[in-house]
């Protein structure tokens, strides 16, 4: 007789959503997770206007209620963040609690101070009450476990870092070809990701590498995008920066293969998938020592980890990687080794399944 699979209901975003959460979830489709467990996906969010988001959320709540009533999952695994995402997660948390289904809350949030530390006492109570109903919180790094332990006991928090997929052929091609002098950024164009610092960095790099191109693959609010472009014009380096918009699929793959350095000047992060993606392509990284980034970007080993806002150090790191081909190659190889040894999708999936087993055994 065929053994009955454990049912897991995973609360996810629409597959076309921009950002790190959707990138993490994308690796689960067709993975060992689906082979070993009966996975039921409930979509709760999609990009678009307020009405589009509201309608998607309402449909998600009704779908989840139907799954609880008729499919009766053994575990609920939700992916959430801070800000509006927290409030959207509340109905799922309470419905799972009422149905007595253990919930794993996979936390992808970045700005903890704004979310919790600086919140009103009323909001803090709401956050504590909601998170206490979850069986397990998944944190992206030890630093985030420490922060989340201000809300729930540390024993309820498990660390599962993000992952990358290896593209060893991309590294081989880069080692053989001439540099393109392309610096790639992927993500939301805004202040949190450090994009307002990019013009100052570009202005320093062009002094040494006059044909450098910075590709800012992402999107932000019209106000943020306009502000960054105005700063580029102010520094006189607008011709050195390209804005292809949000990239995914083949276009993203092409840019990661063509680029020579990956750059993320962020002020606040969990463990950015964009950096891990770039490391999987064997790219050297220039980033900041915030959140879980120092866990994956080791200064002088696979890139340069600078203080957030230190545009001079960032520019020096990028310049060195563009000028010294040997350094760029050595650090790129180390990026791939770090992923291979610790941040593979397979290891990530195994930790997810281990968490499922722990909950079922309680």
C-alpha positions as CSV (number, residue, x, y, z in Angstrom):
1,X,0.0,0.0,0.0
2,X,1.3,3.4,-1.0
3,X,2.3,5.6,2.0
4,X,0.1,8.6,2.4
5,X,2.1,11.9,2.0
6,X,2.0,14.6,4.6
7,X,-0.1,17.6,3.3
8,X,1.5,21.0,3.5
9,X,-0.4,24.1,2.6
10,X,2.0,26.9,1.5
11,X,0.9,30.5,1.4
12,X,2.7,32.0,-1.5
13,X,2.8,35.0,-3.9
14,X,1.8,35.0,-7.5
15,X,4.6,33.6,-9.6
16,X,5.1,36.9,-11.4
17,X,5.6,39.0,-8.3
18,X,8.8,41.0,-8.1
19,X,11.1,40.6,-5.2
20,X,13.0,38.2,-2.9
21,X,10.1,36.2,-1.5
22,X,8.8,35.1,-4.9
23,X,12.4,34.3,-5.9
24,X,12.8,32.0,-2.8
25,X,9.5,30.2,-3.5
26,X,10.3,29.7,-7.2
27,X,12.9,27.1,-6.3
28,X,10.3,25.0,-4.5
29,X,8.2,24.2,-7.6
30,X,9.3,20.9,-9.0
31,X,11.8,20.3,-6.2
32,X,12.2,17.4,-3.7
33,X,9.6,19.2,-1.6
34,X,6.9,18.3,-4.1
35,X,8.2,14.7,-4.4
36,X,8.1,14.0,-0.6
37,X,5.1,16.1,0.4
38,X,1.6,16.8,-0.9
39,X,2.0,20.5,-1.5
40,X,-1.0,22.7,-1.8
41,X,-0.3,26.3,-2.8
42,X,-2.5,29.2,-1.9
43,X,-1.6,32.5,-3.6
44,X,-2.2,35.6,-1.4
45,X,-0.6,38.5,-3.2
46,X,0.2,39.9,-6.6
47,X,1.7,43.1,-7.9
48,X,-0.6,45.8,-9.2
49,X,-2.9,48.5,-7.9
50,X,-4.8,48.6,-4.6
51,X,-7.9,46.9,-6.0
52,X,-5.8,44.1,-7.6
53,X,-4.0,43.4,-4.4
54,X,-7.2,43.5,-2.3
55,X,-9.0,41.1,-4.6
56,X,-6.0,38.7,-4.7
57,X,-5.9,38.8,-0.9
58,X,-9.7,38.1,-0.5
59,X,-9.5,35.2,-3.0
60,X,-6.5,33.9,-1.1
61,X,-8.4,33.9,2.2
62,X,-11.4,32.0,0.7
63,X,-9.1,29.5,-1.0
64,X,-7.3,28.9,2.3
65,X,-10.6,28.4,4.2
66,X,-11.6,25.9,1.5
67,X,-8.2,24.1,1.9
68,X,-8.6,23.9,5.7
69,X,-12.1,22.5,5.5
70,X,-11.7,20.0,2.7
71,X,-8.0,19.2,2.1
72,X,-7.2,19.3,5.9
73,X,-3.4,20.0,5.6
74,X,-1.1,18.7,8.4
75,X,1.1,21.9,8.3
76,X,0.7,25.4,7.1
77,X,3.9,27.2,5.8
78,X,3.5,30.9,5.2
79,X,5.9,33.3,3.7
80,X,5.6,36.9,5.1
81,X,7.4,40.1,5.5
82,X,6.9,43.3,7.6
83,X,4.8,46.4,6.8
84,X,1.5,45.6,4.8
85,X,2.6,42.0,4.4
86,X,2.3,41.5,8.2
87,X,-1.3,42.7,8.2
88,X,-2.2,40.6,5.1
89,X,-0.8,37.5,7.0
90,X,-3.0,38.0,10.1
91,X,-6.2,36.2,8.7
92,X,-4.0,33.2,7.6
93,X,-2.5,33.0,11.1
94,X,-5.8,33.2,12.9
95,X,-7.6,30.8,10.5
96,X,-4.8,28.2,10.9
97,X,-4.9,28.7,14.7
98,X,-8.7,28.2,14.8
99,X,-8.3,25.0,12.7
100,X,-5.6,23.8,15.0
101,X,-3.1,23.5,12.2
102,X,0.6,24.2,13.1
103,X,1.9,27.2,11.2
104,X,5.4,27.9,10.1
105,X,5.9,31.6,9.5
106,X,8.9,32.1,7.1
107,X,10.0,35.7,7.9
108,X,11.5,37.6,5.0
109,X,11.3,41.2,6.5
110,X,14.1,43.7,6.5
111,X,13.3,46.8,8.5
112,X,12.8,45.4,12.0
113,X,13.2,48.7,13.8
114,X,10.4,50.3,12.0
115,X,8.3,47.2,12.2
116,X,8.7,46.4,15.9
117,X,11.2,48.4,17.9
118,X,9.8,51.8,17.1
119,X,6.2,50.6,17.0
120,X,3.5,51.7,19.4
121,X,2.7,49.4,22.4
122,X,-0.6,48.5,20.8
123,X,1.1,47.3,17.6
124,X,3.8,45.4,19.6
125,X,1.0,43.5,21.4
126,X,-0.7,42.7,18.1
127,X,2.6,41.4,16.6
128,X,3.4,39.3,19.7
129,X,-0.1,37.9,19.8
130,X,0.0,36.9,16.1
131,X,3.5,35.5,16.1
132,X,2.9,33.5,19.3
133,X,0.2,31.5,17.5
134,X,2.8,30.2,15.0
135,X,4.5,26.9,15.8
136,X,7.8,28.0,14.3
137,X,9.3,31.2,12.9
138,X,12.0,30.8,10.3
139,X,14.7,33.5,10.4
140,X,17.1,34.1,7.5
141,X,20.2,34.5,9.7
142,X,21.5,34.3,13.3
143,X,21.2,38.1,13.5
144,X,17.5,37.9,12.5
145,X,16.9,35.1,15.0
146,X,18.2,37.4,17.7
147,X,15.9,40.2,16.6
148,X,12.9,38.0,16.4
149,X,13.6,36.6,19.9
150,X,12.4,40.0,21.1
151,X,8.9,38.9,20.0
152,X,8.8,35.1,20.7
153,X,11.1,32.7,22.7
154,X,14.3,31.8,20.8
155,X,13.4,28.1,21.0
156,X,10.5,28.8,18.6
157,X,12.8,30.2,15.9
158,X,14.9,28.2,13.5
159,X,17.5,29.6,11.0
160,X,17.1,28.6,7.4
161,X,19.2,30.8,5.1
162,X,18.3,31.5,1.5
163,X,19.9,29.6,-1.3
164,X,21.4,29.9,-4.8
165,X,21.4,27.8,-7.9
166,X,24.8,27.0,-9.4
167,X,25.6,28.0,-13.0
168,X,29.2,26.7,-13.3
169,X,29.2,27.2,-17.1
170,X,28.7,31.0,-16.6
171,X,31.8,31.1,-14.4
172,X,33.8,29.2,-17.0
173,X,32.8,31.6,-19.7
174,X,33.7,34.6,-17.6
175,X,37.2,33.2,-16.9
176,X,37.8,32.8,-20.7
177,X,36.2,36.0,-22.1
178,X,37.4,39.6,-22.0
179,X,35.7,41.8,-19.3
180,X,32.6,43.8,-20.4
181,X,33.1,46.3,-17.5
182,X,29.5,45.8,-16.5
183,X,28.4,46.3,-12.9
184,X,25.0,44.8,-12.2
185,X,22.4,45.7,-9.5
186,X,19.1,43.8,-9.2
187,X,16.3,44.8,-6.9
188,X,13.9,47.5,-5.8
189,X,15.2,51.0,-6.8
190,X,14.9,53.0,-3.6
191,X,16.6,54.3,-0.5
192,X,16.6,51.0,1.4
193,X,18.6,49.3,-1.3
194,X,21.1,52.2,-1.3
195,X,20.2,53.4,-4.8
196,X,20.6,57.0,-3.9
197,X,24.3,56.3,-3.3
198,X,24.9,54.8,-6.7
199,X,25.5,58.0,-8.6
200,X,28.3,59.0,-6.3
201,X,29.8,55.5,-6.7
202,X,29.5,55.7,-10.5
203,X,31.2,59.1,-10.6
204,X,34.3,57.6,-8.8
205,X,34.5,54.4,-10.9
206,X,34.4,56.3,-14.2
207,X,37.5,58.2,-13.3
208,X,39.5,54.9,-13.6
209,X,37.3,52.8,-15.9
210,X,35.8,55.3,-18.4
211,X,33.8,52.7,-20.3
212,X,32.0,51.2,-17.3
213,X,28.3,50.5,-17.5
214,X,26.1,50.2,-14.4
215,X,22.9,48.2,-15.1
216,X,20.2,48.8,-12.6
217,X,17.8,45.9,-13.2
218,X,14.8,46.6,-11.0
219,X,11.9,49.0,-10.4
220,X,10.9,51.5,-7.8
221,X,8.3,54.2,-7.2
222,X,8.3,56.9,-10.0
223,X,9.6,59.3,-7.3
224,X,12.5,57.2,-6.4
225,X,13.5,56.4,-10.0
226,X,13.3,60.0,-11.0
227,X,15.4,61.1,-7.9
228,X,18.1,58.6,-8.8
229,X,18.2,59.7,-12.4
230,X,18.4,63.4,-11.3
231,X,21.4,62.5,-9.1
232,X,23.1,60.7,-12.0
233,X,22.6,63.9,-14.1
234,X,23.9,66.0,-11.3
235,X,27.1,64.0,-11.2
236,X,27.3,63.9,-15.0
237,X,27.3,60.1,-15.2
238,X,23.8,59.4,-16.7
239,X,25.3,57.9,-19.8
240,X,27.1,55.2,-17.7
241,X,23.8,53.8,-16.2
242,X,21.1,51.7,-17.9
243,X,17.6,51.1,-16.5
244,X,16.2,47.9,-18.2
245,X,13.3,47.7,-15.7
246,X,12.5,44.6,-13.6
247,X,14.3,41.6,-15.2
248,X,13.5,37.9,-14.8
249,X,13.9,34.7,-16.7
250,X,16.2,34.7,-19.8
251,X,16.9,38.4,-19.5
252,X,18.1,38.1,-15.9
253,X,20.2,35.0,-16.9
254,X,21.8,37.0,-19.7
255,X,22.7,39.9,-17.5
256,X,24.2,37.8,-14.8
257,X,26.3,36.0,-17.4
258,X,27.4,39.2,-19.1
259,X,28.3,41.2,-16.0
260,X,31.6,41.4,-14.2
261,X,30.6,42.6,-10.7
262,X,27.5,42.5,-8.7
263,X,26.7,45.5,-6.6
264,X,24.1,45.9,-3.8
265,X,24.7,49.1,-1.6
266,X,21.8,48.2,0.7
267,X,21.0,49.8,4.1
268,X,18.7,47.0,5.4
269,X,18.4,43.3,4.4
270,X,17.5,39.9,5.5
271,X,19.6,37.6,3.3
272,X,19.2,39.0,-0.2
273,X,18.4,36.5,-3.0
274,X,19.9,38.8,-5.5
275,X,23.4,38.5,-4.0
276,X,23.0,34.7,-3.7
277,X,21.8,34.5,-7.3
278,X,24.9,36.4,-8.4
279,X,27.2,34.2,-6.4
280,X,25.7,31.2,-8.1
281,X,26.9,32.7,-11.4
282,X,30.4,33.1,-10.0
283,X,30.3,36.9,-9.7
284,X,32.4,38.8,-7.2
285,X,30.2,41.0,-4.9
286,X,30.4,44.5,-3.6
287,X,27.8,45.1,-0.9
288,X,27.3,46.3,2.7
289,X,27.7,44.7,6.1
290,X,23.9,44.8,7.0
291,X,21.6,41.9,7.9
292,X,22.7,38.5,6.7
293,X,25.0,39.9,3.9
294,X,28.3,39.4,5.9
295,X,27.4,35.7,6.2
296,X,27.6,35.4,2.4
297,X,29.9,38.2,1.3
298,X,33.3,37.7,3.0
299,X,35.4,40.8,2.7
300,X,38.4,40.2,0.6
301,X,37.4,36.6,0.0
302,X,34.5,36.7,-2.6
303,X,34.0,40.5,-2.7
304,X,34.1,43.6,-0.6
305,X,31.7,44.3,2.3
306,X,31.5,48.0,3.1
307,X,29.7,50.2,5.6
308,X,26.3,51.3,4.2
309,X,26.7,54.7,2.7
310,X,30.5,54.5,2.3
311,X,30.5,55.3,-1.4
312,X,34.2,55.8,-1.5
313,X,34.9,52.2,-0.3
314,X,32.3,50.8,-2.6
315,X,33.8,52.6,-5.6
316,X,37.3,51.4,-4.6
317,X,36.1,47.8,-4.4
318,X,34.3,47.9,-7.8
319,X,37.3,49.6,-9.4
320,X,39.7,47.0,-8.2
321,X,37.5,44.2,-9.5
322,X,37.2,45.8,-12.9
323,X,40.9,46.7,-13.2
324,X,42.5,43.6,-11.7
325,X,41.2,40.6,-13.7
326,X,43.0,38.1,-11.5
327,X,41.4,39.5,-8.4
328,X,37.9,39.4,-10.0
329,X,38.4,35.8,-11.1
330,X,39.7,34.6,-7.7
331,X,36.8,36.3,-5.8
332,X,34.2,35.0,-8.3
333,X,35.5,31.5,-7.9
334,X,35.1,31.9,-4.1
335,X,31.5,33.1,-4.5
336,X,30.7,29.9,-6.3
337,X,32.6,27.8,-3.7
338,X,30.6,29.5,-0.8
339,X,27.3,28.6,-2.6
340,X,28.4,25.1,-3.4
341,X,29.5,24.3,0.2
342,X,26.7,25.9,2.1
343,X,23.9,27.7,0.2
344,X,22.7,25.1,-2.4
345,X,18.9,24.7,-3.0
346,X,19.2,21.1,-2.0
347,X,20.5,22.0,1.5
348,X,17.9,24.6,1.9
349,X,15.1,22.2,1.0
350,X,16.5,19.6,3.4
351,X,16.3,22.1,6.2
352,X,12.7,23.0,5.3
353,X,11.8,19.3,5.4
354,X,13.6,18.8,8.7
355,X,11.4,21.6,10.1
356,X,8.3,19.8,8.8
357,X,9.4,16.6,10.5
358,X,10.1,18.3,13.8
359,X,6.6,19.8,13.9
360,X,5.0,16.5,13.0
361,X,6.9,14.7,15.7
362,X,5.8,17.1,18.5
